[in-house]
Amino acid sequence: MDITCQNPNTISELDLMLRIVQKSPKSTTYNMKINFMCENCLNIYDVDMKSIQFDKTRELIFTPEPECPRCGATEEVVLSNYGLEQIDHLIFSNQIKTIK
């Protein structure tokens, strides 16, 4: 399957979803929507993240902690397939930093 861009000046849907909504000049915190899925009630939803970082063991730290809006679960929450694509895009564009 060949995917070609009709107009090179257009922004992809993924880039639009990850566009930085707000960044203060003295802060490295960003507001972005990331897609999650609740394994408890199977709800798929977006969460506005203020920051996403790697800890020293390379695990993702989300601020705020994702919580399912339907059932309130926090432990059963995982990234959806689309959320994984969003995180991959952020990693490859160097927007996720490691906590020192």
C-alpha angles and dihedrals in degrees: 000000000000116000115193129178112241093200118023090202095063122100118233120241090247091054090050092052091049097043111131107254098188136004124169115215095240097042135071094206118117133191112226136154116241123187117235137177127214112222089197099061100006092239117156115206146149125250124200104233122203093192141357119196141163118241121217091277091052095251117142118253113201122199113228101028108247113252126184109247091209104049103008095238119156103170096053094051117114136168113271119229089264090047089055089053090050092051091047089053091050092048094049092047090051094242095129114073132193120248109238 
